[in-house]
Amino acid sequence: MSNITNARVTAVDHLTDRLFSFTTTRDPGLRFHSGQFVMLGLEVDNRPLLRAYSIASAAYEDELAFLSIKVPDGPLTSRLQHLRPGDPILLGRKPTGTLLPELLLPGTRLYLFATGTGLAPFLSLIKDPELYARFEQIILVHGCRRVAELAFQRMIDEELPHHELLGEDVRARLRYVPTVTREPFRTRGRINELIDSGRLSAMLGLPPLDPRTDRAMLCGSPAMLATVRAGLEADGFVEGSHAEPGHFVVERAFAER
């Protein structure tokens, strides 16, 4: 059996001039865990052109959702941004990734640190009942350059708290902190700056991150991954993996695509 399957685009939403989302059909045989990514792409010159894309829909949803940036000269994104409903798309059959709760040691709070489209796997995870069963509090911190790129504020702030199955847990356990670096906004600054300065803890009314109680997942730009990871390790956090659970995990596929 081929490791690639065919799907169809069902919807496309151009969120900004740099950001868009799209959904596709889901093969009934595709199984994945919330937080994982798949290889996704198009056939170009009779060959598959694929990149790793985190799945933004929860594992139980009938369609697959994705976020993408628009890169004018990008080998794949320059083509993906022109997708329309009904268009064919290629999807890998083997989801994988490191943003899995079981790769973390037991803890009280889970911090989800994302920049840009690195939000995608966390949109999947915050709709997963397993996450709320594991942690007393979940703090989603999403950093973007501009306010318009915080395109999922309404879904997180207004729709998810009223979700038929998850609403009660979301209202009781999920905290959302959007932050912007290049425009006026109620929270400004890079994620590592918010953590290191103590502003994040002060905003939340929580103690500073502590490996005895806190766990973290990171997905986003190489700069964010490097600075936040360095800060966590300096505070005694140990990275987890499929071989051994730890205090935090990092999704590297995002930075490589």
N, C-alpha and C positions, 0 to 999 in steps of 0.2 A: 504493500500500500504506500502511495506517495505521502511524503510528509507535508504536502501542501494541498489545501482544498479550495474550492471555488465558493465565493459568497457574493451577495448582491448588496449594494448600498441601498439603504432604506430612507435615509434622511441626511441632510447636510445643513449645518448652521454656521454661517460666517460671523463669528463673534466680534472680531476687530479686523483691521487691515493686516494683522500679523498672526491671528489665531482663528482656528475653526475646529468644529467638532463634527463627527459623523457617526452614524450607526449602520450596522450591517446585519444581515441574516446570520443565524447561528446554526451550524450543523448539529442535529440532535445528538450526535456522538461525541461532540466536543465537551470535555470536562475540564474545569480549571478551578483554582482556589482564588478567592478575592485577593487582589494585590499582585497577581502574576501578569506577565507579558507574553505576547505571541509575536512571531514574525509576520509581517503584513506588507503587502505591496501590490505591484502591477506587473503585467507582462510587457516587457519593453524589448523590441527587436527579437521577439520569439524566445526570450529568456526571462525568468522571474527576477525582478528587482525588489529585494526585501529589506526591511529594517525592523528593529525591535520596537514594538509599541505596547505600552501598558494598557490593559483593559480597564475602562472606566465604569463598566457595569458590574453589578454584583454577580456572584457565581450562579444565583438562582434565576436571573433575568433571561428572557427569551431572545433578546437581541444583544449584540455586542456594541459597546460605545467606545469611542477613541477621541483623543485630543491631538491636535497637531499644529505646529507653527507653519508659516508660509515662508519658504526660502526661494526667492526668484530663480536662483541658479542651482538649487538643490537637486540632485539626481532623482530623488523620489518626491519630495514635498512640492517641487515645482509642478508635478503632475497631479498629485493628490488634491491640491487645492482647487482643481477644476472638476472634481467629482460631482456627479449628479445622481439623484435617486434612480435606481435601476441599473447603474453601471456595475460591471463585474469587478471583483477585487480578490486578491489572493490572501489566504490566511494559513498560517502554520497549524499543524495538528498537535503540537507538543508545547503547551504553555509551561512556563518556568519562571523563576525569579526568587528573590531573597526576602521580599516583603511579606513574610508569613509569620503569624503570631507564634507558631510553634518553634521558631528560631530564636525566640526571646525567653529569657528566664522569667519566672513569675514576678509580677510587680504590681504596684498600686495604680500608677498613672502611665499612660502611653502618650508620648509626644510624636506627632506626625509632622515632619518638617519638609515643605515642598516649595520649589520655585517654578514659575511658569507652568508648562504642561506636565511637570512632575507631579502635579495635583492628581493626575488621572488614576493611579492605583489607589490613592486615598479616597477618591470618590467611590471606588468599589468597596473598600474596606469599611467605610463609615455606614454602609448599608448592609453590613454583614452581622447578623445576631451574635456570631461567635466572638466578635471583638468586644461587645458589651458584656459578654459573660466572663471574659478574662480580666477586664480592667474596671476599676471604680470610676476613673476619669480618663477621657480621651481628649487631647488638646491638638487641634489641627491648626498649624501655622502655615499660611500661604503667602509667599512673597512674589510680587510682580513689579515691573517698572512703572506701569501706569494703571490708573483706577479701572479703566475699561477692561483690562485683562483679568480683573477679578470677576470673571463672567458667571461664576457659580454661587455668588453670594446669596442670591434670592433662594436658590434651591436648598442651600445649607441652612440659612437663617429662618426661612419661612415654610418651605415645603417639607423638608425632612422631619422637623419636629411634629408634624401631623401625619407622618407615614402610618399606614394602617397597622403594621406589625411592629415597627421600631420606634414609633413616636414617643412613647413613654421613656424608653431608654435614652433616646437622643436628648430629650428635654432634661433628663436627670444627669447625664454623664458627658455629653459632648460640648466642648468649648471651641469656638472658631475665632481665630485671630488673623485677619487679612492685613497685610502691610505692603506699602508702596515706597519706591525709592526715588522716583523722578517727578512726582506731582504732589500737591497738598492733599493730605488725607489724615483721618483721625489717628492712624498709626503709620509712622514713617521710619524707614531704616531697614537694613539688611538683617536677615535672621540671626546671624552670628553676633551682630551688634546688639540686638534686642536681648539675646541670652547673656552675653558677657557684661553688659551694662547693668543687668538686673531689672531692666524695664519690663521684660516679659513676665517674670515672676511677680513683679509689683502689680502689673495690669490684671493678672489672674488672681492675685491674693494668695499665691502659693509660695512655698519655700523654693530656693534655687534647686536646679536639677541635682539629683542625688542617686548614685548607682544602687543604693540600698532599696530605693522605692520606685525609681523612675526608669522607664524604657523608652526607646526612640526608634523611629524609622525615618530614613532620609531618601528623598528622590528629587532630583533637579539638576541645576547647572553644576559643572565641575567645580566652580569657585565656592558655591554653597557647600557642596559635599566636603571639600577639603577643609574649609574653615570650621564648619560645625563638627565634623569628625575630629579634628585636632583638639577643639575645645572639650569635647566629650572625653576623649582619651586622657587629656590633661587632668580631668576631674575623676579619673579612675574607672571610666566606663570601658568595657571590653566588647569588641565587635563579635556578633554571633554569626554562625554559618550553618550549613546543612550538617556539618560534622559535629558541631557543638553549640548549643544555645549561648547567647550573651546578653549584654545590656542594650545593644543597639544593632540595627542592620542597615545596610546601604544597598540601593539598587544601582548598580553600575551600568547596566545596559542603556539606561537613559542617556548617560553622559557620552556613550560611545557611538550613538547613532547619528 
